[in-house]
Amino acid sequence: MYKHILVPTDGSARSERAMKAGIDLAKALGAQVTGLFVTDPTYVRELDEGLNVHSDKVLALFSEQAKLAGIAHECVAVRGATPQDGIMDFAKEKGCDVIVMGSHGRSRVGKFLLGSIAASLLADCDIPVLIYR
């Protein structure tokens, strides 16, 4: 079914749960999985350096979990793109079959709404998107 699963992550609790689900799905299907961290440039060196450290930690956790599951994996940090564009462009470029990601509900009616990145991907991406809540 799926041979290459993309799991965008930002290190949040929901994102970590989606990461585990994406890794479990890859293991069940015998698929490759890629962890992806995308950041907009802030143009403030100290903030960018902090984001680099954060993305390295998040992707190290992804790699550790994928190794424990015994599946082929890759970890990639993309800098200088909006998360939506970075995720879609990467998925298309690498031939990913499905995107597994978490969603954040931030408003009072958040349980009915998806986060803006997830909603944008659902609306604009040609690749199937599995939202893990």
Secondary structure by P-SEA (a helix, b strand, c coil): cccbbbbbbcccaaaaaaaaaaaaaaaaacbbbbbbbbbcccccaaaaaaaaaaaaaaaaaaaaaaaaacccbbbbbbccccaaaaaaaaaaaacccbbbbccccccccccccccaaaaaaaaccccbbbbcc
